[in-house]
Amino acid sequence: MTSLQFIWFLLIGVLFSGFFFLEGFDFGVGMLIRSFAKNEAERNTIIQTIGPHWDGNEVWLITAGGAMFASFPMWYASLFSGYYIVLFLILVALIFRGVAFEFRANMQTETWKKFWEWAATIGSFCAAFLFGMMFVSMIQGVPLDKQGNIYGTFTTYVNWFSIVGGVAVSILCLLHGLNFIRLKVSGDLRARAQQWTKVLYPVLVAGEVVFAILLYFTTDFFKYHFATTLSILAVLVVLTLLAWYLAFKESDWGSFICSGLSLISVVVLIFNGLFPRVMIGKGNVNSILIQNASNSPYTLHLMTILTFCILPIVLIYFIWSYWVFYKRLSSPKQEA
């Protein structure tokens, strides 16, 4: 394995980490539109918290997919063909979620406003759940032939571990969204988000324990990466407990950063367990290695130069966009 191959494997991990940190709170806020807000004014406020950011945050996913296609074409081909239906459903969820924000703002009747609010809520949940289910089912090992084709059955994708993974990622995103609301909104909405976090964090901790147990019995992570896997799981649990404590202490920034880092820890856990593979074959048979899946050295070299020229500009833009919209919103006054 060359250094460029390793760098691009890490870079794709960084891109997915950025996606889950930023899009994670978008998913969480989206799930809360119908269940959390009590009236239309509150729903408007909740949507306004992510209004300037949600579409820009999805660029991280597009960039991660593009980087995978350009740097590891065999990985891209195997993953996107083998998980075609799951990825199609994710795309449908993202499309419904995206158009829901725009259509809701232009609806004249209460019925259609409710329809698009539910579309945003369900689309946000389905996208988070399906992402978690996809990555967790992938790390269990899938039936691969020597050409990298996946021959999976229904239980390859949908099983107890993948469902637990989907639920865990959904709850992580939900709590990340609640922490973002506490960070962005003052008044009744912030106080309500505070109460919800107190209820949901114990559920998340219990879910992470179940996830860790299933990870031990259904993957080879502990067999090949015992020390690092155990360390990352410990970091994940500590970050969750710290976010819970900081939320209890009403430290908005602290709990938000910790919940975001918890999502990043999940990505790190997956990429750590994959290494030096990009796709795990069932029983580790026909697994696709980084060195076999990558593009030519010249392509990787050219992409590296272009990336390090363009990436600072993109990061400056993202930081600037969040700085412009950093002010808190006020909760709407409750009707008498």
C-alpha positions as CSV (number, residue, x, y, z in Angstrom):
1,M,0.0,0.0,0.0
2,T,1.4,3.4,-1.0
3,S,1.1,6.6,1.1
4,L,-1.3,8.2,-1.4
5,Q,-3.7,5.2,-1.2
6,F,-3.6,5.5,2.6
7,I,-4.1,9.3,2.4
8,W,-7.2,8.9,0.2
9,F,-8.7,6.2,2.4
10,L,-8.3,8.7,5.3
11,L,-9.7,11.6,3.3
12,I,-12.8,9.7,2.4
13,G,-13.2,8.9,6.1
14,V,-12.8,12.6,6.9
15,L,-15.5,13.5,4.3
16,F,-18.0,11.1,5.7
17,S,-17.1,12.4,9.2
18,G,-17.8,16.0,8.1
19,F,-21.1,14.8,6.5
20,F,-22.4,13.1,9.7
21,F,-21.2,15.9,11.9
22,L,-23.0,18.6,9.9
23,E,-25.8,16.7,8.2
24,G,-26.4,14.8,11.5
25,F,-28.0,17.8,13.2
26,D,-29.9,18.5,10.0
27,F,-31.4,15.0,10.2
28,G,-32.1,15.4,13.9
29,V,-33.8,18.8,13.5
30,G,-35.8,17.4,10.5
31,M,-37.1,14.5,12.7
32,L,-38.4,17.0,15.2
33,I,-40.5,19.1,13.0
34,R,-43.8,17.3,13.7
35,S,-43.1,15.6,17.0
36,F,-41.3,18.4,18.9
37,A,-42.9,21.6,17.7
38,K,-46.4,22.4,19.1
39,N,-47.7,24.8,16.5
40,E,-46.8,26.3,13.1
41,A,-44.8,29.2,14.5
42,E,-42.5,26.7,16.4
43,R,-42.2,24.6,13.3
44,N,-41.2,27.7,11.3
45,T,-38.5,28.5,13.9
46,I,-37.2,24.9,13.9
47,I,-36.9,24.9,10.2
48,Q,-35.2,28.3,10.2
49,T,-32.4,26.9,12.4
50,I,-31.2,24.7,9.5
51,G,-32.6,26.7,6.6
52,P,-29.2,28.3,5.6
53,H,-27.2,25.1,6.0
54,W,-29.0,21.9,5.2
55,D,-28.4,21.9,1.4
56,G,-24.8,22.9,1.8
57,N,-24.2,20.2,4.3
58,E,-25.3,17.5,1.8
59,V,-22.3,18.5,-0.4
60,W,-20.1,16.6,1.9
61,L,-21.9,13.4,0.9
62,I,-21.6,14.2,-2.8
63,T,-17.9,15.0,-2.3
64,A,-17.3,11.7,-0.4
65,G,-19.0,9.7,-3.2
66,G,-17.1,11.6,-5.9
67,A,-13.8,11.0,-4.1
68,M,-14.6,7.3,-3.7
69,F,-15.3,7.0,-7.4
70,A,-12.1,8.8,-8.4
71,S,-9.7,7.3,-5.9
72,F,-11.2,3.8,-5.3
73,P,-13.3,2.9,-8.4
74,M,-13.6,-0.8,-7.4
75,W,-14.8,0.1,-4.0
76,Y,-17.3,2.5,-5.5
77,A,-18.5,-0.1,-8.1
78,S,-18.9,-2.8,-5.5
79,L,-20.6,-0.7,-2.8
80,F,-23.0,1.2,-5.1
81,S,-24.0,-1.8,-7.1
82,G,-24.4,-4.2,-4.1
83,Y,-26.3,-1.6,-2.1
84,Y,-28.2,-0.1,-5.0
85,I,-31.7,-0.5,-3.5
86,V,-30.6,0.9,-0.1
87,L,-28.9,3.8,-1.7
88,F,-31.9,4.4,-4.0
89,L,-34.1,4.6,-0.9
90,I,-31.7,7.0,0.8
91,L,-31.8,9.2,-2.3
92,V,-35.6,9.1,-2.3
93,A,-35.6,10.1,1.4
94,L,-33.1,13.0,0.8
95,I,-35.1,14.2,-2.2
96,F,-38.4,14.1,-0.3
97,R,-36.8,15.9,2.6
98,G,-35.2,18.5,0.4
99,V,-38.3,19.5,-1.6
100,A,-40.4,19.3,1.6
101,F,-38.7,22.4,3.0
102,E,-39.3,24.4,-0.3
103,F,-42.9,23.2,-0.9
104,R,-44.0,23.7,2.6
105,A,-43.1,27.4,2.5
106,N,-45.4,27.8,-0.6
107,M,-48.4,25.8,0.4
108,Q,-51.6,27.7,0.9
109,T,-53.6,25.1,2.8
110,E,-53.0,23.5,6.2
111,T,-53.4,20.0,4.8
112,W,-50.6,20.3,2.3
113,K,-48.4,22.1,4.9
114,K,-48.8,19.1,7.2
115,F,-48.1,16.7,4.3
116,W,-44.7,18.3,3.6
117,E,-43.9,18.6,7.2
118,W,-44.4,14.9,7.6
119,A,-42.4,14.4,4.4
120,A,-39.4,16.3,6.0
121,T,-39.8,14.4,9.3
122,I,-40.0,10.9,7.7
123,G,-37.4,11.7,5.1
124,S,-34.9,12.8,7.8
125,F,-35.5,9.7,9.9
126,C,-35.3,7.3,6.9
127,A,-32.1,8.8,5.6
128,A,-30.3,8.6,9.0
129,F,-31.7,5.1,9.7
130,L,-30.8,3.7,6.2
131,F,-27.2,5.2,6.4
132,G,-26.7,3.5,9.7
133,M,-28.2,0.2,8.5
134,M,-26.1,0.3,5.3
135,F,-22.7,0.8,7.0
136,V,-23.4,-1.6,9.8
137,S,-24.5,-4.4,7.4
138,M,-21.4,-3.7,5.3
139,I,-19.0,-4.3,8.2
140,Q,-20.5,-7.6,9.0
141,G,-19.1,-9.0,5.7
142,V,-21.1,-9.5,2.5
143,P,-21.0,-12.3,0.0
144,L,-18.3,-11.2,-2.6
145,D,-17.0,-12.9,-5.7
146,K,-13.4,-12.4,-7.0
147,Q,-14.6,-9.6,-9.2
148,G,-16.0,-7.7,-6.2
149,N,-19.7,-8.3,-7.0
150,I,-22.0,-8.6,-4.0
151,Y,-24.5,-11.4,-4.0
152,G,-26.6,-10.6,-1.0
153,T,-29.9,-11.7,0.2
154,F,-32.5,-9.7,2.3
155,T,-30.8,-10.7,5.6
156,T,-27.5,-9.5,4.3
157,Y,-28.8,-6.0,4.5
158,V,-31.6,-6.3,7.1
159,N,-30.7,-8.1,10.3
160,W,-30.7,-7.5,14.0
161,F,-27.3,-5.8,14.0
162,S,-28.0,-3.5,11.0
163,I,-31.4,-2.5,12.5
164,V,-29.7,-1.7,15.9
165,G,-27.1,0.3,13.9
166,G,-29.8,2.2,12.1
167,V,-31.6,3.0,15.3
168,A,-28.4,4.0,17.1
169,V,-27.4,6.4,14.3
170,S,-31.0,7.8,14.2
171,I,-30.9,8.5,18.0
172,L,-27.4,10.0,17.7
173,C,-28.7,12.4,15.0
174,L,-31.8,13.2,17.0
175,L,-29.8,14.2,20.0
176,H,-27.4,16.1,17.8
177,G,-30.4,18.0,16.5
178,L,-31.7,18.7,19.9
179,N,-28.3,20.0,21.0
180,F,-28.3,22.2,17.9
181,I,-31.7,23.6,18.7
182,R,-30.5,24.4,22.3
183,L,-27.6,26.2,20.7
184,K,-29.7,28.1,18.2
185,V,-33.0,28.9,19.9
186,S,-33.8,30.6,23.2
187,G,-37.0,30.4,25.3
188,D,-39.5,27.6,25.4
189,L,-38.0,25.5,22.5
190,R,-34.6,25.5,24.2
191,A,-36.1,24.4,27.5
192,R,-38.1,21.7,25.9
193,A,-35.0,20.4,24.0
194,Q,-33.3,20.3,27.4
195,Q,-36.0,18.0,28.8
196,W,-35.9,15.7,25.7
197,T,-32.1,15.2,26.0
198,K,-32.5,14.1,29.6
199,V,-34.9,11.4,28.5
200,L,-33.1,10.2,25.3
201,Y,-29.5,10.1,26.5
202,P,-30.1,7.0,28.7
203,V,-31.7,5.3,25.8
204,L,-28.7,6.1,23.6
205,V,-26.2,4.7,26.2
206,A,-28.2,1.5,26.4
207,G,-28.2,1.3,22.6
208,E,-24.5,1.8,22.4
209,V,-23.9,-1.1,24.9
210,V,-26.1,-3.4,22.7
211,F,-24.3,-2.2,19.6
212,A,-20.8,-2.9,21.1
213,I,-21.9,-6.5,22.1
214,L,-23.3,-7.2,18.6
215,L,-20.1,-5.7,17.1
216,Y,-18.0,-8.2,19.0
217,F,-20.0,-11.2,17.9
218,T,-20.9,-10.3,14.3
219,T,-17.7,-8.6,13.0
220,D,-14.0,-9.4,12.9
221,F,-13.1,-5.9,14.3
222,F,-11.9,-7.3,17.6
223,K,-10.1,-10.1,15.9
224,Y,-7.9,-7.9,13.7
225,H,-8.1,-4.5,15.6
226,F,-8.8,-5.4,19.2
227,A,-7.0,-2.4,20.9
228,T,-8.1,0.3,18.5
229,T,-11.7,-1.0,18.3
230,L,-12.0,-1.1,22.1
231,S,-10.4,2.3,22.4
232,I,-12.8,3.9,19.9
233,L,-15.8,2.3,21.5
234,A,-14.7,3.7,24.9
235,V,-14.3,7.1,23.3
236,L,-17.8,6.9,21.9
237,V,-19.3,6.0,25.2
238,V,-17.3,8.7,27.1
239,L,-18.3,11.3,24.5
240,T,-22.0,10.3,24.9
241,L,-21.8,10.5,28.7
242,L,-20.0,13.8,28.5
243,A,-22.6,15.2,26.1
244,W,-25.3,14.0,28.5
245,Y,-23.5,15.7,31.5
246,L,-22.9,18.9,29.6
247,A,-26.6,19.0,28.4
248,F,-27.6,18.5,32.0
249,K,-25.3,21.5,33.0
250,E,-26.8,23.5,30.1
251,S,-23.5,23.8,28.3
252,D,-24.9,24.2,24.8
253,W,-21.7,24.4,22.8
254,G,-20.1,21.6,24.8
255,S,-23.0,19.1,24.4
256,F,-23.3,20.0,20.7
257,I,-19.6,19.4,20.0
258,C,-19.6,16.1,22.0
259,S,-22.7,14.8,20.2
260,G,-21.1,15.6,16.8
261,L,-17.8,13.9,17.9
262,S,-19.9,10.9,18.8
263,L,-21.1,10.6,15.2
264,I,-17.5,11.1,14.0
265,S,-16.4,8.3,16.4
266,V,-18.8,5.9,14.6
267,V,-17.2,6.7,11.3
268,V,-13.8,6.3,12.7
269,L,-14.8,2.9,14.2
270,I,-16.0,1.7,10.8
271,F,-13.0,2.9,8.9
272,N,-10.6,1.5,11.5
273,G,-12.3,-1.9,11.3
274,L,-12.3,-1.9,7.5
275,F,-8.5,-1.2,7.2
276,P,-6.7,-2.4,5.2
277,R,-9.9,-3.4,3.3
278,V,-12.5,-1.3,1.7
279,M,-15.1,-4.1,1.4
280,I,-15.3,-7.1,3.8
281,G,-16.2,-10.4,2.3
282,K,-18.3,-12.8,4.3
283,G,-15.8,-14.8,6.4
284,N,-13.2,-12.4,5.0
285,V,-13.3,-14.3,1.7
286,N,-12.6,-12.2,-1.4
287,S,-12.3,-9.0,0.7
288,I,-11.3,-6.0,-1.4
289,L,-8.1,-4.4,-0.2
290,I,-7.2,-0.7,-0.4
291,Q,-4.2,-1.5,-2.6
292,N,-6.3,-3.4,-5.1
293,A,-9.3,-1.0,-5.2
294,S,-7.4,2.2,-5.8
295,N,-6.8,4.2,-9.0
296,S,-3.5,4.7,-10.7
297,P,-0.7,6.5,-8.8
298,Y,-0.7,9.3,-11.3
299,T,-4.5,9.9,-10.8
300,L,-4.1,9.9,-7.0
301,H,-1.2,12.3,-7.3
302,L,-3.1,14.7,-9.5
303,M,-6.2,14.5,-7.2
304,T,-4.1,15.2,-4.1
305,I,-2.7,18.4,-5.6
306,L,-6.2,19.6,-6.7
307,T,-7.7,18.7,-3.4
308,F,-5.2,20.6,-1.3
309,C,-5.6,23.7,-3.5
310,I,-9.4,23.7,-3.4
311,L,-10.2,22.4,0.1
312,P,-9.0,25.5,2.0
313,I,-11.4,27.6,-0.1
314,V,-14.3,25.3,0.6
315,L,-13.6,25.3,4.4
316,I,-13.3,29.1,4.5
317,Y,-16.7,29.3,2.8
318,F,-18.3,26.9,5.2
319,I,-16.9,28.7,8.3
320,W,-18.1,32.0,6.9
321,S,-21.6,30.8,6.2
322,Y,-22.0,29.5,9.7
323,W,-20.5,32.7,11.1
324,V,-23.1,34.8,9.2
325,F,-26.0,32.9,10.7
326,Y,-24.6,32.3,14.2
327,K,-27.2,34.4,16.1
328,R,-29.8,32.7,18.2
329,L,-33.5,32.7,17.2
330,S,-36.2,33.5,19.7
331,S,-39.0,30.9,20.5
332,P,-42.4,32.2,19.3
333,K,-44.6,33.4,22.0
334,Q,-47.1,30.8,23.2
335,E,-50.7,31.5,22.3
336,A,-53.0,32.2,25.2
